[in-house]
């Protein structure tokens, strides 16, 4: 999962930005653009996305366990795992 934030997010040394596709299982992200602090990503396949219409959530958590929920816009997604079908007719 990759996030592009409208505003820079600067974290303290003991803070981590986490994302969740279900609100229960949280995955840490890595800052992928330290110049602007607006691009964050998880390891490949770290977040399990559910089929259908869903919402991605984010939070900042520190080593003491204090949590700050983040408000995201454009965080809804639809995962369609059904392949399209086509009919080929030859004559």
BABA-143535 format. One record per atom (N, C-alpha, C): residue number from 1; x, z, y; residue in one letter. Coordinates in steps of 0.2 Angstrom, whole numbers. Each point is the difference from the previous one (the first is absolute). Layout:
<kolti><num>NUM</num><x>X</x><z>Z</z><y>Y</y><residuo>A</residuo></kolti>
...
END
This chain:
<kolti><num>1</num><x>4</x><z>0</z><y>-6</y><residuo>X</residuo></kolti>
<kolti><num>1</num><x>-4</x><z>0</z><y>6</y><residuo>X</residuo></kolti>
<kolti><num>1</num><x>4</x><z>0</z><y>6</y><residuo>X</residuo></kolti>
<kolti><num>2</num><x>-1</x><z>-4</z><y>5</y><residuo>X</residuo></kolti>
<kolti><num>2</num><x>4</x><z>0</z><y>6</y><residuo>X</residuo></kolti>
<kolti><num>2</num><x>-5</x><z>1</z><y>6</y><residuo>X</residuo></kolti>
<kolti><num>3</num><x>2</x><z>4</z><y>5</y><residuo>X</residuo></kolti>
<kolti><num>3</num><x>-4</x><z>2</z><y>6</y><residuo>X</residuo></kolti>
<kolti><num>3</num><x>4</x><z>-3</z><y>6</y><residuo>X</residuo></kolti>
<kolti><num>4</num><x>-4</x><z>-3</z><y>4</y><residuo>X</residuo></kolti>
<kolti><num>4</num><x>3</x><z>-1</z><y>7</y><residuo>X</residuo></kolti>
<kolti><num>4</num><x>-4</x><z>4</z><y>5</y><residuo>X</residuo></kolti>
<kolti><num>5</num><x>3</x><z>4</z><y>3</y><residuo>X</residuo></kolti>
<kolti><num>5</num><x>-3</x><z>5</z><y>5</y><residuo>X</residuo></kolti>
<kolti><num>5</num><x>0</x><z>-3</z><y>7</y><residuo>X</residuo></kolti>
<kolti><num>6</num><x>-6</x><z>1</z><y>4</y><residuo>X</residuo></kolti>
<kolti><num>6</num><x>0</x><z>-3</z><y>7</y><residuo>X</residuo></kolti>
<kolti><num>6</num><x>5</x><z>4</z><y>4</y><residuo>X</residuo></kolti>
<kolti><num>7</num><x>0</x><z>6</z><y>-1</y><residuo>X</residuo></kolti>
<kolti><num>7</num><x>5</x><z>5</z><y>4</y><residuo>X</residuo></kolti>
<kolti><num>7</num><x>5</x><z>3</z><y>-4</y><residuo>X</residuo></kolti>
<kolti><num>8</num><x>6</x><z>1</z><y>3</y><residuo>X</residuo></kolti>
<kolti><num>8</num><x>6</x><z>3</z><y>-4</y><residuo>X</residuo></kolti>
<kolti><num>8</num><x>-2</x><z>6</z><y>-3</y><residuo>X</residuo></kolti>
<kolti><num>9</num><x>2</x><z>2</z><y>-6</y><residuo>X</residuo></kolti>
<kolti><num>9</num><x>0</x><z>6</z><y>-3</y><residuo>X</residuo></kolti>
<kolti><num>9</num><x>6</x><z>3</z><y>-2</y><residuo>X</residuo></kolti>
<kolti><num>10</num><x>2</x><z>5</z><y>4</y><residuo>X</residuo></kolti>
<kolti><num>10</num><x>7</x><z>3</z><y>-1</y><residuo>X</residuo></kolti>
<kolti><num>10</num><x>-1</x><z>7</z><y>-4</y><residuo>X</residuo></kolti>
<kolti><num>11</num><x>3</x><z>1</z><y>-5</y><residuo>X</residuo></kolti>
<kolti><num>11</num><x>-1</x><z>6</z><y>-4</y><residuo>X</residuo></kolti>
<kolti><num>11</num><x>6</x><z>4</z><y>0</y><residuo>X</residuo></kolti>
<kolti><num>12</num><x>-1</x><z>7</z><y>0</y><residuo>X</residuo></kolti>
<kolti><num>12</num><x>5</x><z>5</z><y>0</y><residuo>X</residuo></kolti>
<kolti><num>12</num><x>3</x><z>-1</z><y>-7</y><residuo>X</residuo></kolti>
<kolti><num>13</num><x>6</x><z>3</z><y>-1</y><residuo>X</residuo></kolti>
<kolti><num>13</num><x>4</x><z>0</z><y>-6</y><residuo>X</residuo></kolti>
<kolti><num>13</num><x>-4</x><z>2</z><y>-6</y><residuo>X</residuo></kolti>
<kolti><num>14</num><x>-4</x><z>5</z><y>1</y><residuo>X</residuo></kolti>
<kolti><num>14</num><x>-4</x><z>3</z><y>-6</y><residuo>X</residuo></kolti>
<kolti><num>14</num><x>-7</x><z>-3</z><y>-1</y><residuo>X</residuo></kolti>
<kolti><num>15</num><x>-1</x><z>-6</z><y>4</y><residuo>X</residuo></kolti>
<kolti><num>15</num><x>-7</x><z>-3</z><y>-1</y><residuo>X</residuo></kolti>
<kolti><num>15</num><x>1</x><z>-6</z><y>-4</y><residuo>X</residuo></kolti>
<kolti><num>16</num><x>-6</x><z>-2</z><y>-3</y><residuo>X</residuo></kolti>
<kolti><num>16</num><x>-1</x><z>-6</z><y>-4</y><residuo>X</residuo></kolti>
<kolti><num>16</num><x>-6</x><z>-3</z><y>1</y><residuo>X</residuo></kolti>
<kolti><num>17</num><x>0</x><z>-7</z><y>1</y><residuo>X</residuo></kolti>
<kolti><num>17</num><x>-7</x><z>-3</z><y>1</y><residuo>X</residuo></kolti>
<kolti><num>17</num><x>-2</x><z>-2</z><y>-7</y><residuo>X</residuo></kolti>
<kolti><num>18</num><x>-6</x><z>2</z><y>-2</y><residuo>X</residuo></kolti>
<kolti><num>18</num><x>-3</x><z>-2</z><y>-7</y><residuo>X</residuo></kolti>
<kolti><num>18</num><x>-6</x><z>-4</z><y>1</y><residuo>X</residuo></kolti>
<kolti><num>19</num><x>-1</x><z>-4</z><y>-5</y><residuo>X</residuo></kolti>
<kolti><num>19</num><x>-6</x><z>-4</z><y>0</y><residuo>X</residuo></kolti>
<kolti><num>19</num><x>-4</x><z>1</z><y>-7</y><residuo>X</residuo></kolti>
<kolti><num>20</num><x>-7</x><z>-1</z><y>0</y><residuo>X</residuo></kolti>
<kolti><num>20</num><x>-4</x><z>1</z><y>-6</y><residuo>X</residuo></kolti>
<kolti><num>20</num><x>-5</x><z>-5</z><y>0</y><residuo>X</residuo></kolti>
<kolti><num>21</num><x>-2</x><z>-3</z><y>-6</y><residuo>X</residuo></kolti>
<kolti><num>21</num><x>-5</x><z>-5</z><y>0</y><residuo>X</residuo></kolti>
<kolti><num>21</num><x>-6</x><z>4</z><y>-3</y><residuo>X</residuo></kolti>
<kolti><num>22</num><x>0</x><z>6</z><y>-2</y><residuo>X</residuo></kolti>
<kolti><num>22</num><x>-5</x><z>4</z><y>-3</y><residuo>X</residuo></kolti>
<kolti><num>22</num><x>-1</x><z>7</z><y>4</y><residuo>X</residuo></kolti>
<kolti><num>23</num><x>4</x><z>2</z><y>4</y><residuo>X</residuo></kolti>
<kolti><num>23</num><x>-1</x><z>6</z><y>4</y><residuo>X</residuo></kolti>
<kolti><num>23</num><x>3</x><z>6</z><y>-4</y><residuo>X</residuo></kolti>
<kolti><num>24</num><x>2</x><z>-1</z><y>-7</y><residuo>X</residuo></kolti>
<kolti><num>24</num><x>2</x><z>5</z><y>-4</y><residuo>X</residuo></kolti>
<kolti><num>24</num><x>8</x><z>-1</z><y>-2</y><residuo>X</residuo></kolti>
<kolti><num>25</num><x>2</x><z>-6</z><y>-2</y><residuo>X</residuo></kolti>
<kolti><num>25</num><x>7</x><z>-1</z><y>-1</y><residuo>X</residuo></kolti>
<kolti><num>25</num><x>3</x><z>-3</z><y>6</y><residuo>X</residuo></kolti>
<kolti><num>26</num><x>5</x><z>4</z><y>2</y><residuo>X</residuo></kolti>
<kolti><num>26</num><x>4</x><z>-2</z><y>6</y><residuo>X</residuo></kolti>
<kolti><num>26</num><x>7</x><z>-3</z><y>-2</y><residuo>X</residuo></kolti>
<kolti><num>27</num><x>2</x><z>-5</z><y>4</y><residuo>X</residuo></kolti>
<kolti><num>27</num><x>7</x><z>-3</z><y>-2</y><residuo>X</residuo></kolti>
<kolti><num>27</num><x>4</x><z>0</z><y>7</y><residuo>X</residuo></kolti>
<kolti><num>28</num><x>6</x><z>2</z><y>-1</y><residuo>X</residuo></kolti>
<kolti><num>28</num><x>4</x><z>0</z><y>6</y><residuo>X</residuo></kolti>
<kolti><num>28</num><x>2</x><z>-7</z><y>2</y><residuo>X</residuo></kolti>
<kolti><num>29</num><x>1</x><z>-1</z><y>7</y><residuo>X</residuo></kolti>
<kolti><num>29</num><x>2</x><z>-7</z><y>2</y><residuo>X</residuo></kolti>
<kolti><num>29</num><x>7</x><z>1</z><y>3</y><residuo>X</residuo></kolti>
<kolti><num>30</num><x>3</x><z>-6</z><y>1</y><residuo>X</residuo></kolti>
<kolti><num>30</num><x>7</x><z>-1</z><y>3</y><residuo>X</residuo></kolti>
<kolti><num>30</num><x>-1</x><z>-4</z><y>7</y><residuo>X</residuo></kolti>
<kolti><num>31</num><x>4</x><z>3</z><y>5</y><residuo>X</residuo></kolti>
<kolti><num>31</num><x>0</x><z>-4</z><y>6</y><residuo>X</residuo></kolti>
<kolti><num>31</num><x>4</x><z>-6</z><y>-1</y><residuo>X</residuo></kolti>
<kolti><num>32</num><x>-3</x><z>-6</z><y>1</y><residuo>X</residuo></kolti>
<kolti><num>32</num><x>4</x><z>-6</z><y>-1</y><residuo>X</residuo></kolti>
<kolti><num>32</num><x>2</x><z>-4</z><y>6</y><residuo>X</residuo></kolti>
<kolti><num>33</num><x>-2</x><z>3</z><y>6</y><residuo>X</residuo></kolti>
<kolti><num>33</num><x>3</x><z>-3</z><y>6</y><residuo>X</residuo></kolti>
<kolti><num>33</num><x>1</x><z>6</z><y>5</y><residuo>X</residuo></kolti>
<kolti><num>34</num><x>6</x><z>3</z><y>-1</y><residuo>X</residuo></kolti>
<kolti><num>34</num><x>2</x><z>6</z><y>4</y><residuo>X</residuo></kolti>
<kolti><num>34</num><x>1</x><z>-2</z><y>8</y><residuo>X</residuo></kolti>
<kolti><num>35</num><x>0</x><z>-6</z><y>1</y><residuo>X</residuo></kolti>
<kolti><num>35</num><x>1</x><z>-2</z><y>8</y><residuo>X</residuo></kolti>
<kolti><num>35</num><x>-7</x><z>1</z><y>3</y><residuo>X</residuo></kolti>
<kolti><num>36</num><x>-5</x><z>-1</z><y>-3</y><residuo>X</residuo></kolti>
<kolti><num>36</num><x>-7</x><z>1</z><y>3</y><residuo>X</residuo></kolti>
<kolti><num>36</num><x>-4</x><z>6</z><y>-3</y><residuo>X</residuo></kolti>
<kolti><num>37</num><x>2</x><z>2</z><y>-6</y><residuo>X</residuo></kolti>
<kolti><num>37</num><x>-4</x><z>5</z><y>-3</y><residuo>X</residuo></kolti>
<kolti><num>37</num><x>-7</x><z>-2</z><y>-1</y><residuo>X</residuo></kolti>
<kolti><num>38</num><x>-2</x><z>-6</z><y>-1</y><residuo>X</residuo></kolti>
<kolti><num>38</num><x>-7</x><z>-2</z><y>-1</y><residuo>X</residuo></kolti>
<kolti><num>38</num><x>-1</x><z>-3</z><y>-7</y><residuo>X</residuo></kolti>
<kolti><num>39</num><x>5</x><z>-1</z><y>-4</y><residuo>X</residuo></kolti>
<kolti><num>39</num><x>-1</x><z>-3</z><y>-7</y><residuo>X</residuo></kolti>
<kolti><num>39</num><x>2</x><z>5</z><y>-5</y><residuo>X</residuo></kolti>
<kolti><num>40</num><x>-4</x><z>1</z><y>-5</y><residuo>X</residuo></kolti>
<kolti><num>40</num><x>1</x><z>4</z><y>-5</y><residuo>X</residuo></kolti>
<kolti><num>40</num><x>-3</x><z>-3</z><y>-7</y><residuo>X</residuo></kolti>
<kolti><num>41</num><x>3</x><z>2</z><y>-5</y><residuo>X</residuo></kolti>
<kolti><num>41</num><x>-1</x><z>-3</z><y>-7</y><residuo>X</residuo></kolti>
<kolti><num>41</num><x>1</x><z>5</z><y>-5</y><residuo>X</residuo></kolti>
<kolti><num>42</num><x>-4</x><z>-1</z><y>-6</y><residuo>X</residuo></kolti>
<kolti><num>42</num><x>1</x><z>4</z><y>-6</y><residuo>X</residuo></kolti>
<kolti><num>42</num><x>4</x><z>-4</z><y>-5</y><residuo>X</residuo></kolti>
<kolti><num>43</num><x>2</x><z>3</z><y>-5</y><residuo>X</residuo></kolti>
<kolti><num>43</num><x>4</x><z>-4</z><y>-5</y><residuo>X</residuo></kolti>
<kolti><num>43</num><x>-6</x><z>-4</z><y>-4</y><residuo>X</residuo></kolti>
<kolti><num>44</num><x>3</x><z>-6</z><y>-2</y><residuo>X</residuo></kolti>
<kolti><num>44</num><x>-5</x><z>-5</z><y>-4</y><residuo>X</residuo></kolti>
<kolti><num>44</num><x>-4</x><z>4</z><y>-5</y><residuo>X</residuo></kolti>
<kolti><num>45</num><x>-6</x><z>-1</z><y>0</y><residuo>X</residuo></kolti>
<kolti><num>45</num><x>-5</x><z>2</z><y>-5</y><residuo>X</residuo></kolti>
<kolti><num>45</num><x>-1</x><z>8</z><y>0</y><residuo>X</residuo></kolti>
<kolti><num>46</num><x>3</x><z>3</z><y>5</y><residuo>X</residuo></kolti>
<kolti><num>46</num><x>-1</x><z>7</z><y>1</y><residuo>X</residuo></kolti>
<kolti><num>46</num><x>-7</x><z>3</z><y>1</y><residuo>X</residuo></kolti>
<kolti><num>47</num><x>-4</x><z>-4</z><y>4</y><residuo>X</residuo></kolti>
<kolti><num>47</num><x>-7</x><z>1</z><y>1</y><residuo>X</residuo></kolti>
<kolti><num>47</num><x>-4</x><z>-4</z><y>-4</y><residuo>X</residuo></kolti>
<kolti><num>48</num><x>-5</x><z>4</z><y>-4</y><residuo>X</residuo></kolti>
<kolti><num>48</num><x>-4</x><z>-4</z><y>-4</y><residuo>X</residuo></kolti>
<kolti><num>48</num><x>-7</x><z>-2</z><y>4</y><residuo>X</residuo></kolti>
<kolti><num>49</num><x>-1</x><z>-6</z><y>0</y><residuo>X</residuo></kolti>
<kolti><num>49</num><x>-6</x><z>-3</z><y>4</y><residuo>X</residuo></kolti>
<kolti><num>49</num><x>-5</x><z>-1</z><y>-4</y><residuo>X</residuo></kolti>
<kolti><num>50</num><x>-6</x><z>3</z><y>2</y><residuo>X</residuo></kolti>
<kolti><num>50</num><x>-6</x><z>-1</z><y>-4</y><residuo>X</residuo></kolti>
<kolti><num>50</num><x>-4</x><z>-7</z><y>1</y><residuo>X</residuo></kolti>
<kolti><num>51</num><x>-3</x><z>-2</z><y>-5</y><residuo>X</residuo></kolti>
<kolti><num>51</num><x>-4</x><z>-7</z><y>1</y><residuo>X</residuo></kolti>
<kolti><num>51</num><x>-6</x><z>2</z><y>4</y><residuo>X</residuo></kolti>
<kolti><num>52</num><x>-1</x><z>-5</z><y>5</y><residuo>X</residuo></kolti>
<kolti><num>52</num><x>-6</x><z>0</z><y>4</y><residuo>X</residuo></kolti>
<kolti><num>52</num><x>2</x><z>2</z><y>7</y><residuo>X</residuo></kolti>
<kolti><num>53</num><x>-5</x><z>2</z><y>4</y><residuo>X</residuo></kolti>
<kolti><num>53</num><x>1</x><z>2</z><y>7</y><residuo>X</residuo></kolti>
<kolti><num>53</num><x>2</x><z>7</z><y>0</y><residuo>X</residuo></kolti>
<kolti><num>54</num><x>6</x><z>2</z><y>4</y><residuo>X</residuo></kolti>
<kolti><num>54</num><x>3</x><z>6</z><y>0</y><residuo>X</residuo></kolti>
<kolti><num>54</num><x>3</x><z>2</z><y>7</y><residuo>X</residuo></kolti>
<kolti><num>55</num><x>2</x><z>6</z><y>1</y><residuo>X</residuo></kolti>
<kolti><num>55</num><x>4</x><z>2</z><y>6</y><residuo>X</residuo></kolti>
<kolti><num>55</num><x>6</x><z>3</z><y>-1</y><residuo>X</residuo></kolti>
<kolti><num>56</num><x>5</x><z>-2</z><y>3</y><residuo>X</residuo></kolti>
<kolti><num>56</num><x>7</x><z>3</z><y>0</y><residuo>X</residuo></kolti>
<kolti><num>56</num><x>0</x><z>5</z><y>5</y><residuo>X</residuo></kolti>
<kolti><num>57</num><x>3</x><z>6</z><y>-2</y><residuo>X</residuo></kolti>
<kolti><num>57</num><x>1</x><z>6</z><y>5</y><residuo>X</residuo></kolti>
<kolti><num>57</num><x>7</x><z>2</z><y>1</y><residuo>X</residuo></kolti>
<kolti><num>58</num><x>2</x><z>3</z><y>5</y><residuo>X</residuo></kolti>
<kolti><num>58</num><x>7</x><z>2</z><y>1</y><residuo>X</residuo></kolti>
<kolti><num>58</num><x>0</x><z>7</z><y>3</y><residuo>X</residuo></kolti>
<kolti><num>59</num><x>6</x><z>3</z><y>-1</y><residuo>X</residuo></kolti>
<kolti><num>59</num><x>1</x><z>7</z><y>3</y><residuo>X</residuo></kolti>
<kolti><num>59</num><x>7</x><z>1</z><y>0</y><residuo>X</residuo></kolti>
<kolti><num>60</num><x>2</x><z>5</z><y>4</y><residuo>X</residuo></kolti>
<kolti><num>60</num><x>7</x><z>2</z><y>1</y><residuo>X</residuo></kolti>
<kolti><num>60</num><x>0</x><z>7</z><y>-3</y><residuo>X</residuo></kolti>
<kolti><num>61</num><x>5</x><z>2</z><y>-4</y><residuo>X</residuo></kolti>
<kolti><num>61</num><x>0</x><z>6</z><y>-3</y><residuo>X</residuo></kolti>
<kolti><num>61</num><x>7</x><z>3</z><y>1</y><residuo>X</residuo></kolti>
<kolti><num>62</num><x>1</x><z>6</z><y>1</y><residuo>X</residuo></kolti>
<kolti><num>62</num><x>7</x><z>3</z><y>1</y><residuo>X</residuo></kolti>
<kolti><num>62</num><x>2</x><z>4</z><y>-7</y><residuo>X</residuo></kolti>
<kolti><num>63</num><x>6</x><z>2</z><y>0</y><residuo>X</residuo></kolti>
<kolti><num>63</num><x>2</x><z>4</z><y>-6</y><residuo>X</residuo></kolti>
<kolti><num>63</num><x>-3</x><z>7</z><y>-1</y><residuo>X</residuo></kolti>
<kolti><num>64</num><x>-3</x><z>2</z><y>6</y><residuo>X</residuo></kolti>
<kolti><num>64</num><x>-4</x><z>7</z><y>-1</y><residuo>X</residuo></kolti>
<kolti><num>64</num><x>-7</x><z>-2</z><y>-3</y><residuo>X</residuo></kolti>
<kolti><num>65</num><x>-2</x><z>-6</z><y>0</y><residuo>X</residuo></kolti>
<kolti><num>65</num><x>-7</x><z>-2</z><y>-3</y><residuo>X</residuo></kolti>
<kolti><num>65</num><x>-5</x><z>-1</z><y>6</y><residuo>X</residuo></kolti>
<kolti><num>66</num><x>2</x><z>0</z><y>6</y><residuo>X</residuo></kolti>
<kolti><num>66</num><x>-5</x><z>-1</z><y>5</y><residuo>X</residuo></kolti>
<kolti><num>66</num><x>-1</x><z>-7</z><y>1</y><residuo>X</residuo></kolti>
<kolti><num>67</num><x>-7</x><z>-2</z><y>0</y><residuo>X</residuo></kolti>
<kolti><num>67</num><x>-2</x><z>-7</z><y>0</y><residuo>X</residuo></kolti>
<kolti><num>67</num><x>-4</x><z>-2</z><y>6</y><residuo>X</residuo></kolti>
<kolti><num>68</num><x>2</x><z>-6</z><y>3</y><residuo>X</residuo></kolti>
<kolti><num>68</num><x>-3</x><z>-3</z><y>5</y><residuo>X</residuo></kolti>
<kolti><num>68</num><x>-3</x><z>-6</z><y>-2</y><residuo>X</residuo></kolti>
<kolti><num>69</num><x>-7</x><z>-1</z><y>0</y><residuo>X</residuo></kolti>
<kolti><num>69</num><x>-3</x><z>-6</z><y>-2</y><residuo>X</residuo></kolti>
<kolti><num>69</num><x>1</x><z>-5</z><y>6</y><residuo>X</residuo></kolti>
<kolti><num>70</num><x>1</x><z>-7</z><y>-2</y><residuo>X</residuo></kolti>
<kolti><num>70</num><x>1</x><z>-5</z><y>5</y><residuo>X</residuo></kolti>
<kolti><num>70</num><x>-6</x><z>-4</z><y>0</y><residuo>X</residuo></kolti>
<kolti><num>71</num><x>-2</x><z>-2</z><y>6</y><residuo>X</residuo></kolti>
<kolti><num>71</num><x>-6</x><z>-5</z><y>0</y><residuo>X</residuo></kolti>
<kolti><num>71</num><x>3</x><z>-7</z><y>0</y><residuo>X</residuo></kolti>
<kolti><num>72</num><x>-3</x><z>-4</z><y>-4</y><residuo>X</residuo></kolti>
<kolti><num>72</num><x>3</x><z>-7</z><y>-1</y><residuo>X</residuo></kolti>
<kolti><num>72</num><x>-6</x><z>-5</z><y>2</y><residuo>X</residuo></kolti>
<kolti><num>73</num><x>1</x><z>-5</z><y>3</y><residuo>X</residuo></kolti>
<kolti><num>73</num><x>-5</x><z>-5</z><y>1</y><residuo>X</residuo></kolti>
<kolti><num>73</num><x>2</x><z>-6</z><y>-5</y><residuo>X</residuo></kolti>
<kolti><num>74</num><x>-4</x><z>-4</z><y>-1</y><residuo>X</residuo></kolti>
<kolti><num>74</num><x>1</x><z>-6</z><y>-5</y><residuo>X</residuo></kolti>
<kolti><num>74</num><x>3</x><z>3</z><y>-7</y><residuo>X</residuo></kolti>
<kolti><num>75</num><x>-3</x><z>5</z><y>-2</y><residuo>X</residuo></kolti>
<kolti><num>75</num><x>3</x><z>3</z><y>-6</y><residuo>X</residuo></kolti>
<kolti><num>75</num><x>-5</x><z>-1</z><y>-6</y><residuo>X</residuo></kolti>
<kolti><num>76</num><x>-5</x><z>-4</z><y>0</y><residuo>X</residuo></kolti>
<kolti><num>76</num><x>-4</x><z>-2</z><y>-5</y><residuo>X</residuo></kolti>
<kolti><num>76</num><x>3</x><z>-6</z><y>-4</y><residuo>X</residuo></kolti>
<kolti><num>77</num><x>-1</x><z>0</z><y>-6</y><residuo>X</residuo></kolti>
<kolti><num>77</num><x>3</x><z>-6</z><y>-4</y><residuo>X</residuo></kolti>
<kolti><num>77</num><x>-5</x><z>-1</z><y>-6</y><residuo>X</residuo></kolti>
<kolti><num>78</num><x>0</x><z>-6</z><y>-2</y><residuo>X</residuo></kolti>
<kolti><num>78</num><x>-4</x><z>-2</z><y>-6</y><residuo>X</residuo></kolti>
<kolti><num>78</num><x>5</x><z>-3</z><y>-5</y><residuo>X</residuo></kolti>
<kolti><num>79</num><x>0</x><z>3</z><y>-6</y><residuo>X</residuo></kolti>
<kolti><num>79</num><x>4</x><z>-3</z><y>-5</y><residuo>X</residuo></kolti>
<kolti><num>79</num><x>-4</x><z>-4</z><y>-5</y><residuo>X</residuo></kolti>
<kolti><num>80</num><x>1</x><z>-6</z><y>-1</y><residuo>X</residuo></kolti>
<kolti><num>80</num><x>-4</x><z>-4</z><y>-4</y><residuo>X</residuo></kolti>
<kolti><num>80</num><x>5</x><z>-2</z><y>-6</y><residuo>X</residuo></kolti>
<kolti><num>81</num><x>-1</x><z>2</z><y>-6</y><residuo>X</residuo></kolti>
<kolti><num>81</num><x>4</x><z>-1</z><y>-6</y><residuo>X</residuo></kolti>
<kolti><num>81</num><x>-3</x><z>-6</z><y>-4</y><residuo>X</residuo></kolti>
<kolti><num>82</num><x>-6</x><z>-2</z><y>2</y><residuo>X</residuo></kolti>
<kolti><num>82</num><x>-3</x><z>-5</z><y>-4</y><residuo>X</residuo></kolti>
<kolti><num>82</num><x>2</x><z>-7</z><y>2</y><residuo>X</residuo></kolti>
<kolti><num>83</num><x>3</x><z>-4</z><y>-5</y><residuo>X</residuo></kolti>
<kolti><num>83</num><x>3</x><z>-6</z><y>2</y><residuo>X</residuo></kolti>
<kolti><num>83</num><x>-6</x><z>-5</z><y>1</y><residuo>X</residuo></kolti>
<kolti><num>84</num><x>2</x><z>-5</z><y>4</y><residuo>X</residuo></kolti>
<kolti><num>84</num><x>-5</x><z>-6</z><y>1</y><residuo>X</residuo></kolti>
<kolti><num>84</num><x>-1</x><z>-4</z><y>-6</y><residuo>X</residuo></kolti>
<kolti><num>85</num><x>-5</x><z>-4</z><y>0</y><residuo>X</residuo></kolti>
<kolti><num>85</num><x>-1</x><z>-5</z><y>-6</y><residuo>X</residuo></kolti>
<kolti><num>85</num><x>-1</x><z>-7</z><y>3</y><residuo>X</residuo></kolti>
<kolti><num>86</num><x>2</x><z>-4</z><y>-4</y><residuo>X</residuo></kolti>
<kolti><num>86</num><x>-1</x><z>-7</z><y>2</y><residuo>X</residuo></kolti>
<kolti><num>86</num><x>-1</x><z>-4</z><y>-6</y><residuo>X</residuo></kolti>
<kolti><num>87</num><x>-4</x><z>-6</z><y>1</y><residuo>X</residuo></kolti>
<kolti><num>87</num><x>-2</x><z>-4</z><y>-5</y><residuo>X</residuo></kolti>
<kolti><num>87</num><x>4</x><z>-7</z><y>1</y><residuo>X</residuo></kolti>
<kolti><num>88</num><x>3</x><z>-2</z><y>-5</y><residuo>X</residuo></kolti>
<kolti><num>88</num><x>4</x><z>-7</z><y>1</y><residuo>X</residuo></kolti>
<kolti><num>88</num><x>-4</x><z>-4</z><y>-5</y><residuo>X</residuo></kolti>
<kolti><num>89</num><x>-2</x><z>-6</z><y>3</y><residuo>X</residuo></kolti>
<kolti><num>89</num><x>-4</x><z>-5</z><y>-4</y><residuo>X</residuo></kolti>
<kolti><num>89</num><x>5</x><z>-6</z><y>0</y><residuo>X</residuo></kolti>
<kolti><num>90</num><x>1</x><z>-3</z><y>-6</y><residuo>X</residuo></kolti>
<kolti><num>90</num><x>4</x><z>-6</z><y>0</y><residuo>X</residuo></kolti>
<kolti><num>90</num><x>-4</x><z>-6</z><y>-3</y><residuo>X</residuo></kolti>
<kolti><num>91</num><x>1</x><z>-6</z><y>2</y><residuo>X</residuo></kolti>
<kolti><num>91</num><x>-4</x><z>-5</z><y>-3</y><residuo>X</residuo></kolti>
<kolti><num>91</num><x>5</x><z>-6</z><y>-2</y><residuo>X</residuo></kolti>
END
